[in-house]
Structures are given as structure tokens and as C-alpha cells.
Amino acid sequence: MPETFEIRIKDRSMIVHDANLEQRFALAKSLAEKAGTLALDYFNKRDTLVIETKRDLQDVVSIADRDVETFLRERVAAAFPDDGFLGEEFGHEVGSSGYTWVVDPIDGTAPFVNGMPTWCVSIAVLHDGVPVIGVIHVPCANELYAAALGLGASLNGEMLSLDPSRTIQNAMTGIGCNTHVAPERVGSIISAVLKNGGTFIRNGSGALMLAYVAAGRLVGYYEPHMRAWDCMAGYCLVKEAGGQYLSFSAAGEDLLKGQPVLASNVSAYAELLAIHNANGGNGSGS
């Protein structure tokens, strides 16, 4: 499919639109809503699901996760057979187009199986390792977060723009943790946020909390160890809403490894980055 470009003037800035990007963006939004409907049906009958564990008792999975990912893989392969695909449940398929779909079919499986609404479908598209599309659907809240490179970020069609007056001290920060990170390190991070005059929240879905950063509900989100399928859509959302994020290497096997994740508005970024660096991390941002 040949690339075509259109030049527009929007908010006094010149934006180049790639038809290939816009076609994938439209598909990502459509698939996120359909996948969310499928996942919600499973959520409403969750008492019938067989719940399995993966690496530990907190790391759970069900047929809902697998069926939603299978649905997404099949639809993407039918529309863009040369694109790569990375999903949490069935791994990585390398493509040849330069585009890779990075999907978490249900981020927040633990809340999902326990009847809580803080879970979502997360779909990102990378181009040469950079997140250029991010779509997160939250079925229980009927919310669709969507962003694409140069097109901004939106929530249910309303454009998002981060407020620079929000800081760690006057807003909430999302903190994530898992068994890849020592409890003492997590405790030190939370302690640092509190000592800096902030407060924190954890809702069980890193992807959803990144979407909340893009929407201004949280000033930032930090988790010392996350996978690409948990954060890439949220990173695109935050960047297009006017925020900043810590680089996540997508080069080769790095895409499959856990890495630190940090995203916030521009006002809080330096302070959160300092907390990250003081607690075993290093890096700058994008």
C-alpha cells in the first residue's frame, strides 16, 4: 500500500499525516471497542471462568485474555499481514512493514477476575520502535482513549491537554508494583513520593493509570518493571496530550524485556525522574 501525505495547519503547527498511520489508527480504535465488548461479556460471566496462574499466584490469566488476544491477532493479520504483532499471551511475530502492534488484551486481569472495573484493552502500534498509535478502551466506564503521532490524544472524542499547574504536591501519582521488584524498593519509592508532599494510588492496571495521566486524572505514573504491552499505548497517549515519558527500548530482544516505566506531565517529570534515579533507576526521557 503506497504512502501518501497531506499537509495541514492545526493550532499554528504544521503536521504531516501519513495515510498508513491513519488507516492503522482507525483500525486500532475499532478493534479496541470490539475487543472491549468481547472482554466485557466475559467479565459479566467471570464466575464461570477457569483462572490460571503464571509466574506467581498474583499473576493470573483466563480464557478471556487468550480469546481477546486471538481476536485482535486475527483481525490485524487480515488487515495488515506484513505488520508485526506482540501480545502478552501468545508472544511476538516479526513483521516486515516497520509497524508492530503491541497488545495487552486485558490489562488488569487481577481486578477483572475479582469483579473490579479497573481493567482495559490496550493497543499500541510502533513504527521503527516508536509508539505512534495508542488506544485504550475501558469497557466498564465506556471510555475510549485514543492517540496517534501528530493527531493529539482524546477521550471519547474530546481532545486532551495536560495542565502544567498540576504537580506531585497538588495531584495524585500512580505507582505500580509486581513481584519482579523487591518490596523494599517499592516501599522506598512510595516513601519518596510521600516525603515530597505527594500521595499515590494503585488500581491494578498500569495501562489504565497511564491513560489517566494523559487525561490529567493522575499527574504521573511510575513502575520500576513493566512490559511493552502494558505501557506503549499509554506512552503514546501521554506524549500526544503534552506529557513526557522515560524511553523504553524496543530494539531487538529489548522489546520483550521488562523495563522501568515513567510518564507524567512536564511539570512533575523531573521530580519523578529523580525518585526513579534515587531508587535504582537511570535514564532521562522522551
C-alpha positions as semicolon CSV with decimal commas, in nm:
position;residue;x (nm);y (nm);z (nm)
1;M;0,000;0,000;0,000
2;P;0,171;0,327;-0,107
3;E;0,231;0,604;0,142
4;T;0,054;0,936;0,085
5;F;0,099;1,255;0,280
6;E;-0,122;1,553;0,348
7;I;-0,007;1,884;0,495
8;R;-0,246;2,065;0,727
9;I;-0,218;2,363;0,956
10;K;-0,355;2,298;1,304
11;D;-0,301;2,515;1,611
12;R;-0,036;2,710;1,418
13;S;0,177;2,398;1,372
14;M;0,238;2,207;1,054
15;I;0,151;1,837;1,084
16;V;0,233;1,568;0,832
17;H;-0,031;1,297;0,807
18;D;0,062;0,953;0,683
19;A;-0,227;0,758;0,530
20;N;-0,074;0,432;0,653
21;L;-0,077;0,566;1,008
22;E;-0,433;0,694;0,983
23;Q;-0,560;0,360;0,848
24;R;-0,400;0,174;1,136
25;F;-0,531;0,431;1,383
26;A;-0,887;0,382;1,259
27;L;-0,848;0,005;1,283
28;A;-0,698;0,023;1,632
29;K;-0,993;0,226;1,762
30;S;-1,246;-0,007;1,603
31;L;-1,073;-0,320;1,731
32;A;-1,032;-0,179;2,083
33;E;-1,406;-0,123;2,109
34;K;-1,490;-0,467;1,969
35;A;-1,234;-0,637;2,189
36;G;-1,370;-0,447;2,487
37;T;-1,720;-0,574;2,413
38;L;-1,588;-0,930;2,398
39;A;-1,396;-0,886;2,723
40;L;-1,695;-0,727;2,896
41;D;-1,908;-1,029;2,808
42;Y;-1,652;-1,250;2,982
43;F;-1,639;-1,006;3,276
44;N;-2,013;-1,033;3,322
45;K;-1,985;-1,412;3,345
46;R;-1,649;-1,422;3,524
47;D;-1,777;-1,670;3,786
48;T;-1,769;-1,935;3,513
49;L;-1,409;-1,870;3,409
50;V;-1,123;-2,102;3,498
51;I;-0,846;-1,886;3,643
52;E;-0,485;-1,998;3,599
53;T;-0,163;-1,858;3,741
54;K;0,158;-1,785;3,551
55;R;0,481;-1,697;3,733
56;D;0,318;-1,647;4,077
57;L;-0,021;-1,651;4,249
58;Q;-0,077;-1,280;4,174
59;D;-0,007;-1,325;3,800
60;V;-0,335;-1,464;3,670
61;V;-0,483;-1,537;3,329
62;S;-0,810;-1,673;3,192
63;I;-0,963;-1,780;2,864
64;A;-1,089;-1,423;2,833
65;D;-0,733;-1,290;2,792
66;R;-0,648;-1,555;2,534
67;D;-0,967;-1,520;2,330
68;V;-0,945;-1,141;2,316
69;E;-0,582;-1,155;2,202
70;T;-0,666;-1,418;1,939
71;F;-0,943;-1,195;1,808
72;L;-0,704;-0,900;1,780
73;R;-0,426;-1,102;1,617
74;E;-0,658;-1,241;1,353
75;R;-0,811;-0,904;1,267
76;V;-0,475;-0,727;1,243
77;A;-0,327;-1,007;1,030
78;A;-0,623;-0,987;0,792
79;A;-0,591;-0,609;0,750
80;F;-0,211;-0,568;0,760
81;P;-0,044;-0,906;0,702
82;D;0,306;-0,756;0,690
83;D;0,281;-0,592;1,033
84;G;0,444;-0,746;1,338
85;F;0,244;-0,835;1,647
86;L;0,340;-0,866;2,014
87;G;0,079;-0,980;2,265
88;E;0,106;-1,070;2,631
89;E;-0,044;-1,415;2,591
90;F;0,100;-1,553;2,265
91;G;0,426;-1,368;2,212
92;H;0,594;-1,196;1,922
93;E;0,551;-1,236;1,547
94;V;0,802;-1,031;1,349
95;G;0,670;-0,832;1,052
96;S;0,831;-0,667;0,752
97;S;0,640;-0,338;0,724
98;G;0,816;-0,148;1,003
99;Y;0,491;-0,145;1,206
100;T;0,437;-0,365;1,512
101;W;0,114;-0,396;1,707
102;V;0,170;-0,429;2,082
103;V;-0,134;-0,554;2,267
104;D;-0,248;-0,639;2,617
105;P;-0,590;-0,799;2,568
106;I;-0,693;-0,738;2,929
107;D;-0,458;-0,524;3,135
108;G;-0,564;-0,559;3,494
109;T;-0,659;-0,927;3,491
110;A;-0,650;-0,941;3,871
111;P;-0,914;-0,667;3,906
112;F;-1,104;-0,830;3,617
113;V;-1,135;-1,174;3,780
114;N;-1,216;-1,016;4,119
115;G;-1,507;-0,814;3,983
116;M;-1,348;-0,469;3,987
117;P;-1,386;-0,228;3,692
118;T;-1,023;-0,111;3,669
119;W;-0,916;-0,313;3,364
120;C;-0,882;-0,223;2,998
121;V;-0,789;-0,332;2,648
122;S;-0,458;-0,175;2,542
123;I;-0,349;-0,149;2,177
124;A;-0,035;0,028;2,058
125;V;0,131;0,044;1,719
126;L;0,505;0,102;1,697
127;H;0,684;0,229;1,388
128;D;1,054;0,151;1,393
129;G;1,029;0,108;1,770
130;V;0,846;0,434;1,846
131;P;0,485;0,425;1,977
132;V;0,289;0,613;1,709
133;I;-0,061;0,489;1,799
134;G;-0,210;0,429;2,142
135;V;-0,568;0,321;2,209
136;I;-0,705;0,212;2,547
137;H;-1,066;0,103;2,588
138;V;-1,220;0,085;2,936
139;P;-1,544;-0,110;2,890
140;C;-1,679;-0,069;3,244
141;A;-1,651;0,310;3,216
142;N;-1,741;0,330;2,845
143;E;-1,421;0,525;2,781
144;L;-1,204;0,520;2,470
145;Y;-0,864;0,689;2,494
146;A;-0,702;0,735;2,153
147;A;-0,383;0,900;2,026
148;A;-0,169;0,897;1,714
149;L;0,152;1,076;1,626
150;G;0,075;1,437;1,533
151;L;-0,301;1,395;1,586
152;G;-0,319;1,458;1,960
153;A;-0,487;1,250;2,228
154;S;-0,857;1,225;2,304
155;L;-1,102;1,071;2,548
156;N;-1,433;0,978;2,387
157;G;-1,356;1,227;2,110
158;E;-1,268;1,519;2,339
159;M;-0,910;1,639;2,297
160;L;-0,676;1,609;2,595
161;S;-0,419;1,869;2,701
162;L;-0,221;1,839;3,021
163;D;-0,232;2,119;3,279
164;P;0,122;2,232;3,376
165;S;-0,002;2,361;3,710
166;R;-0,053;2,003;3,831
167;T;0,238;1,873;4,041
168;I;0,319;1,585;4,272
169;Q;0,215;1,808;4,560
170;N;-0,134;1,903;4,438
171;A;-0,233;1,589;4,244
172;M;-0,213;1,210;4,272
173;T;0,065;0,990;4,135
174;G;0,008;0,635;4,018
175;I;0,256;0,375;4,144
176;G;0,280;0,021;4,011
177;C;0,449;-0,285;4,156
178;N;0,485;-0,656;4,095
179;T;0,695;-0,949;4,213
180;H;0,976;-0,859;3,972
181;V;1,064;-0,573;4,209
182;A;1,173;-0,615;4,571
183;P;0,915;-0,496;4,826
184;E;1,181;-0,275;4,987
185;R;1,233;-0,087;4,661
186;V;0,860;-0,033;4,616
187;G;0,836;0,089;4,972
188;S;1,124;0,331;4,916
189;I;0,955;0,474;4,605
190;I;0,626;0,526;4,786
191;S;0,810;0,680;5,081
192;A;0,986;0,925;4,847
193;V;0,657;1,034;4,691
194;L;0,508;1,092;5,036
195;K;0,817;1,276;5,161
196;N;0,795;1,506;4,859
197;G;0,446;1,608;4,963
198;G;0,259;1,381;4,726
199;T;0,017;1,093;4,751
200;F;-0,027;0,780;4,544
201;I;-0,276;0,532;4,406
202;R;-0,259;0,183;4,255
203;N;-0,562;0,036;4,077
204;G;-0,419;-0,285;3,932
205;S;-0,382;-0,171;3,570
206;G;-0,069;0,014;3,463
207;A;-0,211;0,081;3,117
208;L;-0,522;0,240;3,265
209;M;-0,320;0,456;3,503
210;L;-0,111;0,579;3,209
211;A;-0,437;0,670;3,034
212;Y;-0,535;0,859;3,349
213;V;-0,208;1,054;3,324
214;A;-0,299;1,156;2,968
215;A;-0,642;1,264;3,091
216;G;-0,496;1,466;3,379
217;R;-0,654;1,245;3,644
218;L;-0,308;1,147;3,765
219;V;-0,007;1,376;3,742
220;G;0,224;1,085;3,669
221;Y;0,275;0,711;3,677
222;Y;0,584;0,513;3,778
223;E;0,651;0,141;3,783
224;P;1,006;0,003;3,806
225;H;0,937;-0,302;3,584
226;M;0,676;-0,325;3,308
227;R;0,644;-0,494;2,971
228;A;0,586;-0,321;2,639
229;W;0,226;-0,440;2,611
230;D;0,146;-0,266;2,940
231;C;0,287;0,077;2,857
232;M;0,327;0,152;2,485
233;A;-0,032;0,267;2,424
234;G;-0,022;0,480;2,738
235;Y;0,309;0,633;2,636
236;C;0,163;0,749;2,305
237;L;-0,139;0,894;2,484
238;V;0,073;1,086;2,736
239;K;0,309;1,222;2,471
240;E;0,026;1,341;2,246
241;A;-0,150;1,504;2,543
242;G;0,163;1,711;2,605
243;G;0,347;1,497;2,859
244;Q;0,682;1,324;2,879
245;Y;0,794;0,964;2,925
246;L;1,103;0,759;3,003
247;S;1,249;0,587;2,698
248;F;1,156;0,220;2,655
249;S;1,397;0,036;2,428
250;A;1,219;-0,155;2,151
251;A;1,538;-0,264;1,976
252;G;1,552;-0,638;1,908
253;E;1,501;-0,853;2,216
254;D;1,470;-0,543;2,437
255;L;1,107;-0,516;2,325
256;L;1,036;-0,842;2,508
257;K;1,208;-0,744;2,834
258;G;1,069;-0,567;3,137
259;Q;1,188;-0,208;3,176
260;P;1,112;0,088;3,405
261;V;0,811;0,296;3,303
262;L;0,762;0,660;3,395
263;A;0,526;0,913;3,237
264;S;0,387;1,244;3,359
265;N;0,305;1,599;3,265
266;V;0,609;1,820;3,207
267;S;0,580;1,986;3,550
268;A;0,618;1,665;3,751
269;Y;0,860;1,478;3,530
270;A;1,192;1,595;3,678
271;E;1,078;1,522;4,034
272;L;0,953;1,173;3,944
273;L;1,268;1,104;3,744
274;A;1,476;1,198;4,049
275;I;1,278;0,947;4,257
276;H;1,339;0,684;3,988
277;N;1,714;0,756;3,976
278;A;1,743;0,753;4,355
279;N;1,580;0,412;4,375
280;G;1,788;0,201;4,143
281;G;1,696;0,351;3,806
282;N;1,867;0,561;3,545
283;G;1,763;0,740;3,229
284;S;1,625;1,067;3,100
285;G;1,315;1,066;2,883
286;S;1,139;1,127;2,554
